[in-house]
Amino acid sequence: MKTALILNVINPKIGGVLLRGEKGTGKSLAVRALANLLPEIDVVVDCPFHCDVSRLKDACDACSIKVSKGEKLSTIKRPVTVVELPVGATEDRLVGTIDIEKAIKTGEKHFEPGILAQANRNLLYIDEVNLLDDHLVDVLLDAAAMGINYVEREGVSFSHPSQFVLIGTMNPEEGELRPQLLDRFALSVEVKGIPYREARAEIVRRRVAFENDPASFVASQSDNQEKIRKKIVAATRLLPNVKLSDALLDLITQICTDFAVDGHRADITIYKTACTLAAFNGRTEVIEEDIKEAAELVLPHRHRRQPFEEPQIEQQQVNDSVEKWNQEKKTQPQESDNSNKSDDIPQEEEQSGEEQIFQADKPYTVKPLTTPVFDEIERHGSGPVSYTHLRA
């Protein structure tokens, strides 16, 4: 769960994460704590969309107009926040509203920002996403995929940037997401309670210590927090330089083929996740272990399963697919060598320059052909003209 969350904040283009699991396993707590790991960001003062001056191509219309006029945008630092979407939210609350009356009277667009505007450059958290209206989930996932929120009312349209890390949590006991929506979440993690007594006792100790003195507990964990924060920042800078070889891309397609996943979203997501894992571990080259770990995060909710079967995969399944790929990789050079040898044999004979004389076969006996001969004597009578055939 921690790995999936961190990978999405390093590379928001991965496409979000869905945390599935039992109640009381710390899913919501982990999401809210994630914001504290992230460094502060620069935002334009008084901009409702928190635009970034270093990326003006993703700025809102108001900031773009100011820049085109030569105005300087003042900025301020602020922490990344977790924006929560209530289960009972309406579509207008989510996407925002357009004042149609003002637009008709004055000709100016007046937009009241919604949750998607607040979520730009932040974390958008949906608790119990399986209980959310399907239409709202569609709108959310479309905005997350495009990075832009489009609003149109009575022929008046408005758009603004909406780039966020989408995080959803759900308890499968309360119902499932539709397969089409489930596939839109890039990563999926199954969260379960820890069955070991020592670990459960440590959870209780930390919880009690936090409740007794929150400030002291937070201070005791500050070094660990700072260490992870620096690692996230370094990985974000390293990510554009990460390379994935064609051979490992072939491994990705092999795994997705073996698991019989629908579409190509799984292949693309494994590619992005593997590159992000390499950056998080301080490497510029993706290795086989990155592919395996990425597959375990991408495939659980995508591979075909029987009705009422839990969406999970075993690590051994991924290992078997990788082993199959390795075996094929070893046999391919031998096959190509044999084919080259067989192809070289006629080439050597052609290049030898020796003339070869072949004896001609016996002449082929042609079968005589006979054609009917007409006497060309016209017959009189009804019906078509006819001639008598005379055989030779």
VENZI-V978141 format. One record per residue. N is the residue number from 0. SS is DSSP state (2 for helix, 1 for strand, 0 for the rest). NEAR is the number of other C-alpha atoms within 10 Angstrom. Layout:
n=[N N]
ss=[SS SS]
near=[NEAR NEAR]
This chain:
n=[0 1 2 3 4 5 6 7 8 9 10 11 12 13 14 15 16 17 18 19 20 21 22 23 24 25 26 27 28 29 30 31 32 33 34 35 36 37 38 39 40 41 42 43 44 45 46 47 48 49 50 51 52 53 54 55 56 57 58 59 60 61 62 63 64 65 66 67 68 69 70 71 72 73 74 75 76 77 78 79 80 81 82 83 84 85 86 87 88 89 90 91 92 93 94 95 96 97 98 99 100 101 102 103 104 105 106 107 108 109 110 111 112 113 114 115 116 117 118 119 120 121 122 123 124 125 126 127 128 129 130 131 132 133 134 135 136 137 138 139 140 141 142 143 144 145 146 147 148 149 150 151 152 153 154 155 156 157 158 159 160 161 162 163 164 165 166 167 168 169 170 171 172 173 174 175 176 177 178 179 180 181 182 183 184 185 186 187 188 189 190 191 192 193 194 195 196 197 198 199 200 201 202 203 204 205 206 207 208 209 210 211 212 213 214 215 216 217 218 219 220 221 222 223 224 225 226 227 228 229 230 231 232 233 234 235 236 237 238 239 240 241 242 243 244 245 246 247 248 249 250 251 252 253 254 255 256 257 258 259 260 261 262 263 264 265 266 267 268 269 270 271 272 273 274 275 276 277 278 279 280 281 282 283 284 285 286 287 288 289 290 291 292 293 294 295 296 297 298 299 300 301 302 303 304 305 306 307 308 309 310 311 312 313 314 315 316 317 318 319 320 321 322 323 324 325 326 327 328 329 330 331 332 333 334 335 336 337 338 339 340 341 342 343 344 345 346 347 348 349 350 351 352 353 354 355 356 357 358 359 360 361 362 363 364 365 366 367 368 369 370 371 372 373 374 375 376 377 378 379 380 381 382 383 384 385 386 387 388 389 390 391]
ss=[0 2 2 2 2 2 2 2 2 2 0 2 2 2 0 0 1 1 1 1 1 0 0 0 0 0 2 2 2 2 2 2 2 2 2 2 2 0 0 0 1 1 1 1 0 0 0 0 0 0 0 0 0 0 0 2 2 2 0 0 2 2 2 2 2 2 2 2 0 0 0 0 0 0 1 1 1 1 0 0 0 1 1 1 0 0 0 0 0 0 2 2 2 2 2 0 1 1 0 2 2 2 2 2 2 2 0 0 0 0 1 1 0 0 2 2 2 2 0 0 0 0 1 1 1 1 1 0 2 2 2 0 0 2 2 2 2 2 2 2 2 2 2 2 2 2 0 1 1 1 1 1 1 0 0 1 1 1 1 1 1 0 0 0 1 1 1 1 1 1 0 2 2 2 0 0 0 0 2 2 2 2 0 0 0 0 1 1 1 1 1 0 0 0 0 0 2 2 2 2 2 2 2 2 2 2 2 2 2 2 2 2 0 2 2 2 2 2 2 2 0 2 2 2 2 2 2 2 2 2 2 2 2 2 2 2 2 2 2 2 2 0 1 0 0 2 2 2 2 2 2 2 2 2 2 2 2 2 0 0 0 0 0 0 2 2 2 2 2 2 2 2 2 2 2 2 2 2 2 2 0 0 0 0 1 0 0 2 2 2 2 2 2 2 2 2 2 2 0 0 0 0 0 0 0 0 0 0 0 0 0 0 0 0 2 2 2 2 2 2 2 2 2 2 2 2 2 2 2 2 2 2 2 2 2 2 2 2 2 2 2 2 2 2 2 2 2 2 2 2 2 0 0 0 0 0 0 0 0 0 0 0 0 0 0 0 0 0 0 0 0 0 1 1 0 0 0 0 0 0 0 0 0 0 0 0 0 0 1 1 0 0]
near=[18 11 11 21 21 20 26 23 23 24 21 17 20 23 21 27 24 24 24 21 19 16 15 10 13 13 21 19 10 13 21 15 11 17 17 16 20 21 15 14 15 17 22 18 13 11 15 15 22 25 26 20 19 10 8 12 11 18 21 20 13 10 20 18 12 12 14 9 8 9 11 11 16 11 17 12 12 12 15 19 18 20 19 16 21 16 15 10 13 13 15 14 16 19 24 19 18 21 14 17 12 12 14 11 8 9 10 12 16 15 16 14 18 16 20 27 24 21 25 24 21 23 26 26 22 22 20 20 23 22 17 17 14 14 9 16 18 14 16 18 17 15 19 25 17 13 17 19 21 17 16 12 11 7 6 13 12 16 15 20 24 30 25 27 26 27 24 23 21 23 19 15 9 9 12 14 16 10 10 10 13 16 20 21 23 27 32 26 24 17 16 14 12 11 8 8 9 9 11 12 11 11 13 11 11 12 13 13 13 14 10 11 10 13 10 12 16 12 11 11 10 11 11 11 16 15 11 14 17 14 16 23 16 16 24 17 11 18 21 12 11 18 16 17 11 9 10 17 15 12 22 26 17 17 26 24 13 15 18 12 17 13 10 10 16 24 22 15 23 29 21 21 27 27 27 29 27 23 28 22 13 15 18 19 15 20 17 14 13 20 26 20 16 23 25 19 23 26 27 20 23 27 18 14 12 7 6 6 8 12 17 17 17 9 12 9 14 21 13 13 19 21 12 15 17 12 10 11 13 10 10 10 11 11 10 11 11 11 11 11 10 11 11 12 10 11 10 10 10 11 8 9 8 8 7 5 6 6 5 6 6 6 6 6 6 6 6 5 5 8 7 10 12 12 10 10 9 10 11 9 8 6 6 7 9 13 12 13 11 9 9 7]
